[in-house]
């Protein structure tokens, strides 16, 4: 697994959490 791909998923996850906080 490429580190860049993982970083991209983490960024998307963080953006989703910030956009829709629990």
N, C-alpha and C positions, 0 to 999 in steps of 0.2 A: 504493500500500500504506500502510495506516495505521500510524503509529509505535506506537500502543497494541497493535495486533495483533502486530507484530514483538516488542515487549517481552514480550508474553504467551507467545509461542513460545520466546523465550530463557529465560524463567523455567521453563517446563515442561522445556526441554532440560537446564537446570542441575539441576533437581530429579531428573530421570531419571539424570543422571550421578552425582549424589551418592548416589542410592539404589542404583545399580548401577555402582560404580567398576570400571574396567578392571583 
